[in-house]
Amino acid sequence: MNQEVFRDENIKKILEKVRTIWALDIADSLMGWDIEVLMPQEGATERGVARAELQALSQSILKSKELKNLVDEAEKNMEKLNDYEKGLIRVLKRRMKIATAIPEEILKEYVKTTSEATIQWRIARSKSEYGIFKPYLEKIVDLMRKFAEYLGYEEHPYDALLDLHEEGFRTRDADKMFNILEPGIRRIFSRVQREGVYKSKHELEDMEYNVEDMKNLNLEILKILEYPLGVRSRFDVSTHPFTTSIGIRDVRITTRYEGKDFKRSMYSTIHEYGHALYELQIDERLSGTILATGVSGGIHESQSRFWENIIGRSRVFAEAIYPTIKKHLKFVEKYTPEEIYYYFNTVKPSLIRVDADEVTYNLHILLRYKLEKSMITGELKMDELPEVWNTEIEKLLGIRPKKDSEGVLQDIHWSSGLGSFCNYTIGNVVAAQILNHIKREINFENQIAKLDFKPIREYLKNKIHIWGSVYEPKELLKRSFNEEMNPEHLLKYLEEKYLKG
């Protein structure tokens, strides 16, 4: 299966050696999916121990002298290796560095703590009591500091954590990105509020729906998008929608049903479809290797944001999907496609990140970025976190949470560590960048109007998906679009849609 792209004899030996790591990755992904979807609450402790043991086994292979010797030998002939083989060495060396740097006992403690923290976060959020989650968060932040020290960094301890989620991305990159975005977003948001074309509220946001009807709508949208449900994928329900790849032939997404404001469930579904499509369109020849997954959190997020926002919230999609929505949700009949478009695109300061509109969304990420940096350095204490959160979000958006579930407890992410939130803004930036380029090559809006997404899927496949983790994120963007990550594309997209559209 892999002979076409992996020809070097040393590389073949490496692939045999690390196939167990690939298998353990699959087992861990399946366990993680089960925690969110099926596992009973009291299974958390044993599951945490089991996942920790699997992680330790994977780490022992990555730290083995035999594997190091094979990689060292392959590196002697790097100039003779093709891009796939070089990519394998890069990804493997990266994982070997992490495995070697972080002691086994620290890794086990991390896996056990985060598995338990996931359940405790769920309980804390349901009761809106930060105190339930705080001791677990304190442990996790302490472990993250240790991770940063063990992994090493040049400028800021947070760099080590950013790099875990977005290879090559640093605090200086994040600062540059937000320094461009923050003033631009504030300017656009101010004008949107002043001009009043995009409303801050729509009556459909309070409209209740039948969960079974909503499920059927989501299923039909997935069918239109040609999501291979039951063949290579699943669709389930969880507290926080997510995507898990068990392999390129087994990708699973979830959504949630809150009983009102149907766009929340609909866009959660489309968002996760974007993640799933990435994994489903990876080159089959990479199957069974550690390259057969998306290259980074940020690039992954660009795919989900592209489908959710660039396509899903466009005027042309609102018009095209309107008959489908009306078929399943009868109360939509009294609204025109244009009114549905404006319902999809209300613009208002929101306390909840996952419900935030395109204009204000990245201010939520800016908040978390600032808080995480301060948490890692110790400037921000865990006792202070809820109050600091509330104060900072009020400065950014002019609204203040009244309870922890609207503020510090709203995201599941801190139950698994720090450093991943910037990926969401990276995703928005890259999604807008892709739009700028795809419109030059295909009749983008015409394809959406016909609900014929094959050319769009093929474009994304060839530019991003097919490569899996062969190229690091910055190199992939350079190769595919001949430019570095450029936040100006996002500001241009927001201006053209919300100020000129």
N, C-alpha and C positions, 0 to 999 in steps of 0.2 A: 504493500500500500504506500509506503513512504520512500521507495527506492527512487522514484522520479525526482525528488527534491533533496534527498539525503543520500549522497553517493560516497562520501569519504568514509573509510573503514573505521577510523577512530570515532567519528560521529555516530556510526551504526552501533558501536560498542557502548557509547554514552547513552543512546536511545534505549538500549536493552537495560542498562543499569537504572535509568530513571523512570522506566515504565511503572515501577511500583509506586513512585511518587505521584505519577499521574493517576493511578488507581486510588491512592489514598486521598487525593484531591477530590475525586468523584465521591468517595464515601463521605468525606467531610461536608461536601456541598449538599448531599442528600440528607445528612443529619441536620444541617442548618435549616433546610427547607422544612423538614419535619417539625422542628422546634416551633416554627412560626405557624404552621398549618394544622398539624394533627396531634402533636405531643401533649399528653395531659400535664397539668401544671407541676405536679410533684416529680415528674421525670427529669427535671432540670439538673439536679445534682449529679445523678448517675450519668446523664448525657454529657455533662461538662467533663467528668472524669474520662469517659470514653473518648471524647474528641481530643482531650489533652494527650491521651496515649497514642492516638493516631498521629497527632502532630509530632510527638516525640519520635515516633518511628520514621516519619518523613525526614525529620531533622537529622537523625542518625545517618541516613543514607547521604544526605547533602553534605554532612561533615566527614564522610568516610575518606580515608587516604586513597582508596582505589579510584573513587570518582575524581578526586583532585588530580591524581596522576593522569587520568584519561583526558581531563580538561586541559591540563598543562601541555600534554602532548599535542592535542588538537590546536592549541594556540600557537605552537611553533610553525604551523602551516596555514595561518589565517589567510594569507594572500591567495591560497589555492581554494579556499572554501567559497561556496556560493552564498547568496544573501540569506537563504533559509538556514543554512548551517551556522553562519555567523550569528544569526538571530538566536538560534538555540544556545550557543555559547554565551551570548550576552544575558539572556534570561536566566540561564542556569547559574552563571557566575553571580548574578544579582541575588538569587535565592540562596546560594551557598554562602555569600557574605552575610546575609541576614541570619542564616542558621548558625553560622560560626560565631557571629558577634553576640547573639543573645543566648545566655545560659539556659540549659534545659529546664532547670527548676523555675526560672522566671517565665519561660514560655508556658509551662504547665499551669502556673499560677494565673497567667493571663487568660488562657483558654477556659479554665475552671471559673474564674471570676466573671468573665464576660458572658458565659453561658447562664450563670445564675442572675447576672445583672439584667439580661434581656427579660427574664420573667419578672424581676422586681420592678423594672421600669414600667412594665405593663400594669402591674398592681398600683404603683405610685401614680401613674397617669390617670387611671380610672378613678382614684380617690383624690386626685389633685393634691397630693402630699409629697413635697420634695424630700422631706425627712426620711421617707422610706428608701428612696434611691440614693441619697447623699453618701452613705458609707461605701456603697459600691462604686460610685463615681470617684470618691477620694482614692480608693484602691486603684482604680483604672488610671487616673491621672498620675499617680505615683509610678505605676508600671510604665506609663508612656514616657515619663522623664527618664526612667532607667533605659527604656528602648533607645531614646535619643542619645544618651551617653554611650551606650554600647555600640550603636551604629555609627556614631561620629557625625560631625558636621563642621562646616567651615565658618559660617557666619552667625547662625541662630539655631538653637536646639530644635525649634519647630521645623526647620528644613528637613531634618531626618524623617519626621512624620509625614510631611508633605510628599516626600519622595517615595514613601511606601505606597501611596495611592496614585501618584502621578509622577512617573519616572522622569527625573531631570528637572522637575518643577521646584522652585525655591521661594523663600519669603520675598526676595527681591522681585521675582516674577509676579507674585501676587500683589505686592505693593504697586508695581507698575500698572498692572491690570486695573486695580481698584482706583488708582489715582486718575485714570482716564474715565472709568465708568461712573464713579460717584457723582462728580459735578454734572456730567452729561445726563445721567438719570434724573438727578434732582431738577435740572432745567426742563427736561421733557415732562416729568411728572407735574411740575408746577403749571406748565402750559395746558396739559390735559385737563387738570382740575379747573383751570380758569376758563377754558373754552367750552367745556361741558358736553362735547359731542359723545364721548365715551362716559357713560354714567357710572356712578359709584355703587348703585344698587339696582337690582332688577327683581321684579316680583316672582320670577321663576326660582330665585334662590331660596324662597320659603315654600315652594310648591312641593308637596309630598308625592312620592311615587311608590308604586307597588314593586317590591324587590324582585319578584319573579319577572315582571315586565322589563325592569332595568337589566336584569341578567340576560334576557333574550335580546335586548338591544345591543349590549356589549358583545354577545356572541355573533350577532349578524355583522357588526362592524369588523370584528376579527375575521369573519368569513370574507368580507369585502377586501380586507387587507391581505387575504390569503395566508393567514396564520394556520399552520398545519396541525390543528387541534386533534389530539388523539392519535396522530401518526408520529409526530416528532415533538409534541408539546402538550402541556396541561394548562388549565385555567382554573384557579381556586380563589379562596377568600382568606384574607389575613388582616390583622389590626393595621399594619403599615404595608401598603402595596410594595412588592419587590419582584425581582427576577432572579432565578437560579438556573445556572447551566450545569447539568449533570454530564453533558457531553454535547457534541454538535448535532446529535440526533435525539436529544432529550433535554428540552429547555422548558422551564416552567415559570408562569407568571401568576400574579394574584391581583385582585382589586379589593375594594371595600364598598359596602352599601350602608349609607347613613340615613336613608329613608327620605331625604329631601335634597334639593339642589342637584339635579341629575348630572350636571356637567362634571361634578367632582369624581363620580364613579367612572363616567365615560372617559374623562381625560386621564385618570389613573390607568385605565385599561390601555389606551392608545400609547401612553408614556411607556408602560412596561413592554408593550409590543415592540417599540423601537429598540429597547435593550435586547429583547429576544431575537429580533431579526439579525442583529449584529452576530450573535453566536451561531444562529442557524445558517448564515451565509459564509462562514469561515471555510477556507479551502479544505476540501475533503482529504487532501493528501497530508494535512497536518493532524488528522484524527489519531488519537492515541499518544499524542505528544503534549508537552507542556506549552507549546506554542498555540494550541487550539483553544484560545480564549481571547477576549478583547484585551487590547494592549494596556489600557489604563482606565481609571474611574472617570476621568474627564472626557476622554474620547468616547467612552461608553455613554456618558450622559449627553454628549452631543447628538447621538443617534436618537435617544428617547425624546430629547427636546425638539429635535427636527420634526419628528412625527407629531408630537403633542402640540407644539406651538406653531412652527413654521407652516406645517400642513394643516393640522387639526383646528387651529384657531383662525385660519384664513377665511376671508369672505367667500371665496370660491368653494371651499370645503363645506362651509355652513349651508350654502345653497344646494350643493350636491347631496349632502347627507340628510337634508331636511325631510324628504319623503320617508326615509328609513326610521328616523326618530319619531315622526308623526305616526307611523304604523304601530309602534310599540307603546308610545306614551300619548294617549289620546288627548290629554290636556294641552298638548303642543299645537293642536289644530287652530286655536284662536290667535296664534302668533305667525307673523310672516317670516320667511327665511332671513330677511334683513334684521328683524327684531331678535331672532335667535342668534345671529352674528353678534349683536351688541350684548346679548346675555352672555355669550361665550367670552366676551372681552370687556367685562366691567373692570374699571380701574379705580382702586381705592386702597388706602392703607389697611392692611390686614395683619392681625396678630399671628396667624398660622401660616407658616412658610409654604406648606404644600397647597394651600388655597390661594396663595398670592398671585397677582396678575403679572404679566410679562414685564410691565414697566417697573414695578417696585420689587420684584422677586430678588434681584441681586443685592438689594440693601439688606435683606435677611441674611444672605451669605456673608456680607461684609461684617455684620454684627457677630456672627459665629466665629469668623476668622480672627477678629480682634480679641474676642473672649478666649479662644483656644490658645492664642499666643501668650496671653497673660496668665492663663492657667498653667501652662508649661513652665514659664519662668518663675512661677510662685507669687507673682504680683497680685493675682486674684485668688482669694481663698474661697473654698467651697461654701462656707457659711455665707459669704457675701454674694454668691452667684445669682440667686433669684432677684435680689434688689438691683444689682448692677445690670442684669439682663433687662429688667423693666425700665430702668432709667435710660439705657442706651437705645432701646427700641423706640422709646418715646421721643428721643432726640432725632432719630432717623425718620420716623413715620408719623409722629404726633399723636400716637395712641399708646395706652398703657395697659398691660394685662391685669386682670382682676383676680386671677388664680393661676397656680403653677402649671396647670394643664394647658393654659393659653400661652405660657411663657417657657420657662426653663425645662419643662417636662414634655414639650410637644414632639420632640424628635427622638427616635429610637437610637440614633447613631452613637451617642455617647456611651451606650451600654456595650459597645464593641470597640471603643477607642476614640482617638482624636486624629485629625488630619485629613478627613475626607470631604469636608464641606466645600472647599474651593473647587472641587470637581464639578459642582453644579454650575458655577459661573463659567468655568472653563467650557463646560458643555454648551451653555447658551452662546458664548462667544464663537465657538467652533461651528455650531449649528447655523448661525448667521453667516459665517464665512463660507460654509458649504452652499447656502442659498445663493450667495453672490456668484459662485462659480457654476452651479448646476443650471442656472437660468441662461448661461451662455451656450449650453450644449443641448438642452432639450426644451420643448415647449412646456414648461413646468406647470403653469396654471391650467393649460388645456388638459393635461393628463389628470389633474385633480378633478376638474369639472366632469370628466368622463368616469371618475372613480376607477381609472386604469392606472395602477401604481407600478406596473412591471418595469417601465423604463426608469422610474425613480429608484426602485429596489436594485436594479442592475447597476445604476450609476453608483449608489452607495456601496454596493458589493465590490465593484472594481476599484473604487477610490479608498475604501476603508476596510470593509468587512473581510474580504478574502485573505488579507494579510495576517489576520490574527495578531500575534505578538511579535511577528518577524522584525518589525522596525519599531524603535522607541518613538513615543508620541511626537516629539518635535521633528524628528526625521520624517515620520509618516506625513505630517502636514506639509513639510517642505517638498516631498516627492510628489504628493497628490495635487497640491494647489500652488506650488512654487512660491509660497510665502510662509512666514512664521505666524503664530497665533496673533490675531489682530483684533482687539476689542472695538476698534472703530466701526467694524462691520455691524456689530450689534447695535451701536448707537444709530447708525444709518438705517438699519431695519426698523428700529423703534420709531424713529422720526418719520420715516415714510409711511408707516402704518398708522400711527396714532396722531400725527400732526398734519399729514397731507391726505390720508386715505379717506 
